[in-house]
Amino acid sequence: MVRIKLNKRQQTKNGNYNLELVYYYGCKKLPDGKYKVIRETRSLQMFLYAKPKTEAEKEHNRETWIQAQAIESQKRLDEQAAANGLKKKVRGRINFLDYYESLVIKPGEKRTSNKGTSALMHFKKYIDRPIVPASEITEELCEGFKEYLSTQATKPNGKPLSKNSANHYFNQFKGLLKRAAKDRLIFASPAAEMDPPKREEVDKPTLTFEDIAALIDTDCYYQELKVAFLFSCLTGLRWSDCKNLQWKQIVRTPEGWRVITRQQKTKRLVYTPVINYALQLIGDRRNEEDLVISGLKYSHYTNNILENWILRAGIRKQQKVTFHCARHTFGTLHELVGTRQEVTQHMMGHTSIEMTKRYAKIAAALPQQAASNFETTLNEYLLPERAEIVS
């Protein structure tokens, strides 16, 4: 029998409480003899003020808590009804592949650049049939797909899938099953407690201050790409952030300029400092709704231009430099100049400090930079004549 408990989780920024329901499914015995509690957390998208000051905030807390308790009671009744065969059956006859496609492929398109399409493509190859009833999504099927990704799946060029890609695609598949359970396509995700294929450590290329200076001095056939890549090196923004960045997201605060972005996964707002060189890159401010860097399009052609620009700047790396390397560069250079990891974590929007600590390993393999902070070191490499970077 599933147990459901209403829980308050304190937020990290403003101290308020997020409300969530925790589903307890029992325990699982591990190979070492210990037991692990199987549970799932579902956010109610509701919050309480931790320290309500006004009467309005107190009233908000009272009404929100009553609503949350009502939802908790209804969910318990639903689970009890399902356990006794009284609840309407889940939609187990629906074709799981149609459901999968509806989440990752936009209407009217045969395919999209959405990252979930690659996992869908591999699942289709594994299942090798056009119709898969949702009721057939079992633990054995999930284990089989995991094994397929690890041992049989290949890239479009015929080469085996990397361990990290297998890990990534299976985690996406697990996320889809969790969504399917919420949509009552299945009772519960059969892969909830499965570990994904193991990842492997990869030496990700990162640029030095000298490399950034060389890129500034080297022309690029795609000027918007040059601006976006260098801006990412100096702010840590992802490709999607640079592509969709509007002028209204760059704001002046008492501490200096900040760029405000929202994390796609966590929906949290991230406030990243924007140093002077980054501001010089993007030029004069325009209409608030305008894109800061217009004309950015991702394609194989874009990757080829980036690679050509890197090579003409005299930069040679063992691994291919991609746009995401700019974000790694930002994190690594801050590690080099001694920025506290908690600060770097905040600027990059990492949910875990462990993600930020990866840059310490990369930085350890690079020459030490004598500097007190990021911009001071950058000034040592970017001479005054580089002030107008993109003119």
C-alpha positions as CSV (number, residue, x, y, z in Angstrom):
1,M,0.0,0.0,0.0
2,V,1.4,3.4,-1.0
3,R,1.8,5.9,1.8
4,I,1.5,9.6,1.0
5,K,2.8,12.4,3.2
6,L,2.5,16.2,2.7
7,N,6.0,17.7,3.2
8,K,7.5,21.2,3.5
9,R,10.8,21.7,1.8
10,Q,12.7,24.9,2.6
11,Q,13.9,26.9,-0.4
12,T,17.6,28.0,-0.4
13,K,17.2,31.6,-1.7
14,N,14.3,33.3,0.0
15,G,13.7,30.9,2.9
16,N,10.2,30.1,1.9
17,Y,8.8,26.5,1.9
18,N,7.9,24.5,-1.2
19,L,5.0,22.1,-0.7
20,E,5.3,18.6,-2.0
21,L,3.8,15.1,-1.7
22,V,6.1,12.2,-0.9
23,Y,5.0,8.8,-2.1
24,Y,6.4,5.9,-0.1
25,Y,6.4,2.5,-1.9
26,G,8.1,0.4,0.7
27,C,11.7,-0.9,0.9
28,K,14.1,-2.6,-1.3
29,K,16.9,-4.9,-0.1
30,L,20.3,-4.0,-1.4
31,P,23.1,-6.5,-2.3
32,D,24.9,-5.5,0.9
33,G,21.9,-6.6,3.0
34,K,20.8,-3.1,3.8
35,Y,17.3,-1.7,3.0
36,K,16.6,1.3,0.9
37,V,13.3,3.3,1.1
38,I,11.6,3.6,-2.3
39,R,9.9,7.0,-2.5
40,E,9.0,9.6,-5.0
41,T,8.6,13.3,-4.5
42,R,5.9,15.3,-6.5
43,S,5.9,19.1,-6.2
44,L,2.5,20.8,-5.7
45,Q,3.8,24.0,-7.2
46,M,2.7,25.8,-4.0
47,F,4.6,27.6,-1.3
48,L,4.4,29.0,2.2
49,Y,6.1,32.1,3.6
50,A,8.6,31.0,6.2
51,K,8.2,34.2,8.2
52,P,4.9,35.9,7.2
53,K,4.9,39.5,8.1
54,T,1.7,41.0,6.7
55,E,-1.8,39.9,7.1
56,A,-2.0,39.0,3.4
57,E,1.0,36.7,3.8
58,K,-0.5,35.0,6.8
59,E,-3.8,34.5,5.0
60,H,-1.9,33.1,2.0
61,N,-0.3,30.5,4.3
62,R,-3.6,29.5,5.9
63,E,-5.4,29.1,2.5
64,T,-2.5,27.4,0.8
65,W,-2.0,24.9,3.7
66,I,-5.8,24.0,3.6
67,Q,-5.6,23.4,-0.2
68,A,-2.5,21.3,0.2
69,Q,-4.1,19.2,2.9
70,A,-7.2,18.7,0.7
71,I,-4.9,17.5,-2.2
72,E,-3.1,15.1,0.1
73,S,-6.4,13.7,1.3
74,Q,-7.7,13.3,-2.3
75,K,-4.5,11.5,-3.4
76,R,-4.8,9.1,-0.5
77,L,-8.4,8.3,-1.4
78,D,-7.3,7.8,-5.1
79,E,-4.6,5.3,-4.0
80,Q,-6.9,3.5,-1.7
81,A,-9.5,3.2,-4.5
82,A,-6.9,1.9,-6.9
83,A,-5.7,-0.7,-4.4
84,N,-9.3,-1.9,-4.0
85,G,-10.0,-2.0,-7.8
86,L,-12.4,0.9,-7.6
87,K,-10.4,3.5,-9.5
88,K,-10.6,3.8,-13.3
89,K,-7.8,1.8,-14.8
90,V,-4.7,3.5,-16.1
91,R,-4.5,3.9,-19.9
92,G,-2.4,0.8,-20.4
93,R,-3.7,0.1,-23.9
94,I,-2.4,3.4,-25.3
95,N,0.6,3.1,-27.7
96,F,3.6,4.1,-25.6
97,L,5.5,5.1,-28.7
98,D,2.8,7.6,-29.6
99,Y,2.9,9.0,-26.1
100,Y,6.7,9.2,-26.2
101,E,6.7,11.0,-29.5
102,S,4.1,13.5,-28.3
103,L,6.4,14.7,-25.6
104,V,9.6,15.1,-27.6
105,I,8.4,15.9,-31.2
106,K,6.5,19.1,-31.8
107,P,3.2,18.9,-33.8
108,G,3.7,19.2,-37.5
109,E,7.3,18.3,-37.4
110,K,8.9,15.0,-38.4
111,R,11.7,15.5,-35.9
112,T,13.2,18.3,-33.8
113,S,16.4,19.3,-32.2
114,N,14.9,18.5,-28.8
115,K,17.4,16.4,-26.9
116,G,14.8,13.7,-26.1
117,T,14.6,12.6,-29.8
118,S,17.9,10.7,-29.7
119,A,16.8,8.6,-26.8
120,L,13.5,8.0,-28.6
121,M,15.3,6.9,-31.7
122,H,17.3,4.3,-29.8
123,F,14.3,3.0,-28.0
124,K,12.5,2.5,-31.3
125,K,15.5,0.6,-32.6
126,Y,15.5,-1.6,-29.5
127,I,11.8,-2.3,-29.4
128,D,11.6,-2.8,-33.2
129,R,7.8,-2.7,-33.6
130,P,5.4,0.2,-34.2
131,I,3.0,-0.5,-31.3
132,V,3.9,-1.0,-27.7
133,P,1.0,-0.9,-25.2
134,A,1.9,1.0,-22.1
135,S,1.0,-2.0,-20.1
136,E,4.1,-3.8,-21.6
137,I,6.5,-1.3,-20.1
138,T,8.0,-3.6,-17.5
139,E,11.1,-3.8,-15.4
140,E,12.5,-6.5,-17.7
141,L,11.9,-4.2,-20.8
142,C,13.7,-1.3,-19.1
143,E,16.6,-3.6,-18.1
144,G,16.8,-4.7,-21.7
145,F,16.9,-1.2,-23.0
146,K,19.6,-0.3,-20.6
147,E,21.7,-3.3,-21.8
148,Y,21.0,-2.3,-25.4
149,L,22.3,1.2,-24.9
150,S,25.4,-0.1,-23.2
151,T,26.3,-2.9,-25.7
152,Q,24.5,-2.6,-29.0
153,A,23.4,1.0,-29.7
154,T,25.4,2.9,-32.3
155,K,25.8,6.4,-33.5
156,P,24.6,7.5,-37.0
157,N,28.2,6.8,-38.3
158,G,28.0,3.2,-37.1
159,K,30.4,3.7,-34.1
160,P,29.4,2.3,-30.7
161,L,27.5,4.7,-28.4
162,S,29.8,6.2,-25.7
163,K,29.2,5.3,-22.1
164,N,28.3,8.9,-21.3
165,S,25.7,9.0,-24.0
166,A,24.2,5.7,-22.9
167,N,24.0,7.1,-19.4
168,H,22.4,10.3,-20.6
169,Y,19.8,8.6,-22.8
170,F,18.7,6.1,-20.1
171,N,18.3,9.0,-17.6
172,Q,16.0,10.7,-20.2
173,F,14.1,7.5,-20.6
174,K,13.7,7.3,-16.8
175,G,12.4,10.8,-16.7
176,L,9.8,10.0,-19.4
177,L,8.6,7.0,-17.4
178,K,8.2,9.2,-14.3
179,R,6.1,11.6,-16.4
180,A,4.0,8.7,-17.7
181,A,3.2,7.6,-14.2
182,K,2.0,11.1,-13.4
183,D,-0.1,11.1,-16.5
184,R,-1.5,7.7,-15.3
185,L,-0.3,5.9,-18.5
186,I,1.3,3.4,-16.1
187,F,0.9,2.9,-12.3
188,A,4.5,3.6,-11.4
189,S,7.9,3.8,-13.2
190,P,9.5,0.3,-13.4
191,A,12.9,2.0,-13.8
192,A,12.6,4.3,-10.8
193,E,15.2,2.4,-8.8
194,M,17.4,1.3,-11.7
195,D,20.9,2.8,-12.0
196,P,21.8,4.1,-15.4
197,P,24.8,2.8,-17.3
198,K,28.1,4.0,-15.7
199,R,29.7,7.1,-17.0
200,E,33.4,7.5,-17.7
201,E,35.7,10.4,-17.1
202,V,36.4,12.4,-20.2
203,D,39.0,15.0,-20.7
204,K,36.9,17.9,-21.8
205,P,38.9,20.6,-23.6
206,T,39.1,24.0,-22.0
207,L,40.7,27.3,-23.1
208,T,43.3,29.4,-21.3
209,F,43.5,33.2,-21.0
210,E,46.0,33.1,-23.9
211,D,43.6,31.2,-26.0
212,I,40.8,33.7,-25.4
213,A,43.1,36.5,-26.4
214,A,44.1,34.6,-29.6
215,L,40.4,34.1,-30.5
216,I,39.7,37.9,-30.0
217,D,42.6,38.6,-32.4
218,T,41.3,36.1,-35.0
219,D,38.5,36.8,-37.5
220,C,35.6,34.4,-37.6
221,Y,33.5,33.9,-40.7
222,Y,30.4,33.8,-38.5
223,Q,30.6,37.0,-36.4
224,E,27.6,36.2,-34.2
225,L,29.2,32.9,-33.4
226,K,32.4,34.6,-32.3
227,V,30.5,37.0,-30.1
228,A,28.4,34.2,-28.5
229,F,31.3,31.9,-27.9
230,L,33.5,34.6,-26.2
231,F,30.5,35.9,-24.3
232,S,30.0,32.3,-23.0
233,C,33.7,32.1,-22.0
234,L,33.2,35.2,-19.9
235,T,29.8,34.5,-18.4
236,G,29.4,30.7,-18.5
237,L,26.1,30.9,-20.4
238,R,25.0,27.9,-22.4
239,W,24.2,28.0,-26.1
240,S,20.5,28.1,-25.5
241,D,21.0,31.0,-23.0
242,C,23.1,33.0,-25.5
243,K,20.6,32.3,-28.4
244,N,17.6,33.4,-26.5
245,L,19.2,36.2,-24.4
246,Q,17.2,39.5,-24.4
247,W,18.5,42.9,-23.4
248,K,15.9,43.0,-20.5
249,Q,17.8,40.1,-18.9
250,I,21.0,42.2,-18.5
251,V,20.4,44.5,-15.6
252,R,22.4,46.9,-13.5
253,T,22.5,46.1,-9.7
254,P,24.4,47.9,-6.9
255,E,27.1,45.3,-7.2
256,G,27.4,45.7,-11.0
257,W,25.9,44.3,-14.2
258,R,24.1,40.9,-14.0
259,V,22.6,38.6,-16.6
260,I,19.4,36.8,-15.4
261,T,18.7,33.4,-16.9
262,R,16.3,30.6,-15.8
263,Q,17.5,27.0,-15.5
264,Q,15.5,24.7,-17.9
265,K,15.6,21.7,-15.5
266,T,15.1,23.3,-12.1
267,K,13.3,26.5,-13.3
268,R,15.5,28.5,-10.8
269,L,16.7,32.0,-11.7
270,V,20.5,32.4,-12.0
271,Y,22.2,35.8,-11.6
272,T,25.6,35.9,-13.3
273,P,28.0,38.9,-13.1
274,V,28.9,40.4,-16.5
275,I,32.4,41.9,-16.6
276,N,33.3,44.8,-18.8
277,Y,34.9,42.8,-21.6
278,A,31.6,40.8,-22.0
279,L,29.7,44.1,-22.2
280,Q,32.1,45.4,-24.9
281,L,31.4,42.2,-26.8
282,I,27.7,42.7,-27.2
283,G,27.8,46.4,-28.0
284,D,25.3,49.2,-27.4
285,R,22.0,48.4,-25.7
286,R,18.9,48.1,-27.9
287,N,15.2,47.5,-27.3
288,E,14.5,45.5,-24.2
289,E,12.7,42.7,-26.1
290,D,15.4,42.4,-28.8
291,L,17.9,39.5,-28.8
292,V,21.3,40.4,-27.6
293,I,23.0,38.2,-30.2
294,S,20.7,37.8,-33.2
295,G,21.1,35.3,-36.0
296,L,22.4,32.4,-34.0
297,K,21.6,29.0,-35.6
298,Y,22.9,25.6,-34.5
299,S,24.0,23.2,-37.3
300,H,26.9,21.1,-38.4
301,Y,28.0,24.1,-40.5
302,T,28.2,26.1,-37.3
303,N,30.4,23.5,-35.7
304,N,32.7,23.5,-38.7
305,I,33.1,27.3,-38.6
306,L,33.9,27.1,-34.9
307,E,36.5,24.4,-35.4
308,N,38.1,26.4,-38.3
309,W,38.2,29.6,-36.2
310,I,39.8,27.7,-33.3
311,L,42.5,26.2,-35.6
312,R,43.2,29.5,-37.3
313,A,43.8,31.1,-33.9
314,G,46.6,28.6,-33.4
315,I,44.8,26.6,-30.7
316,R,45.4,22.9,-30.7
317,K,43.5,20.6,-28.3
318,Q,43.5,16.8,-28.0
319,Q,39.6,16.8,-28.0
320,K,37.4,18.7,-30.4
321,V,36.4,22.1,-29.1
322,T,32.6,22.6,-29.1
323,F,30.5,25.5,-28.1
324,H,29.9,24.0,-24.7
325,C,33.6,24.1,-24.0
326,A,33.2,27.9,-23.5
327,R,31.1,27.1,-20.4
328,H,33.7,24.7,-19.2
329,T,36.3,27.4,-19.8
330,F,34.4,29.8,-17.6
331,G,34.3,27.3,-14.7
332,T,37.9,26.2,-15.1
333,L,39.4,29.7,-15.2
334,H,37.5,30.7,-12.1
335,E,39.0,27.7,-10.4
336,L,42.4,28.8,-11.6
337,V,42.1,32.4,-10.2
338,G,40.9,31.1,-6.8
339,T,37.2,31.8,-6.9
340,R,35.5,29.9,-4.1
341,Q,33.7,26.9,-5.5
342,E,30.4,27.9,-3.8
343,V,30.5,31.2,-5.8
344,T,31.2,29.4,-9.1
345,Q,28.4,27.0,-8.3
346,H,26.0,30.0,-7.9
347,M,27.2,31.7,-11.0
348,M,26.8,28.6,-13.2
349,G,23.5,27.5,-11.7
350,H,24.8,24.1,-10.5
351,T,22.4,22.3,-8.2
352,S,25.2,20.3,-6.7
353,I,28.7,21.4,-5.6
354,E,30.0,18.1,-7.0
355,M,29.3,19.4,-10.5
356,T,31.4,22.5,-9.8
357,K,34.3,20.4,-8.3
358,R,34.9,18.9,-11.7
359,Y,36.6,22.0,-12.8
360,A,39.2,21.6,-10.0
361,K,40.4,18.5,-11.7
362,I,40.7,20.2,-15.1
363,A,42.4,23.3,-13.6
364,A,45.0,21.1,-11.8
365,A,46.3,20.0,-15.2
366,L,46.7,23.6,-16.5
367,P,49.5,26.1,-15.8
368,Q,48.8,28.1,-12.7
369,Q,47.7,31.7,-13.3
370,A,48.9,34.4,-10.9
371,A,45.9,36.5,-10.2
372,S,43.5,37.7,-7.6
373,N,40.3,37.4,-9.6
374,F,39.0,36.6,-13.0
375,E,38.9,40.0,-14.6
376,T,42.3,41.1,-13.2
377,T,43.8,38.1,-14.9
378,L,41.9,38.7,-18.1
379,N,43.3,42.2,-18.2
380,E,46.8,40.8,-18.2
381,Y,46.1,39.0,-21.5
382,L,43.7,41.3,-23.2
383,L,45.8,44.4,-24.1
384,P,44.2,47.8,-24.4
385,E,44.1,47.6,-28.2
386,R,41.6,44.8,-27.9
387,A,39.1,47.0,-26.2
388,E,36.8,47.1,-29.2
389,I,36.7,43.4,-29.6
390,V,34.1,43.0,-32.3
391,S,34.4,46.3,-34.2
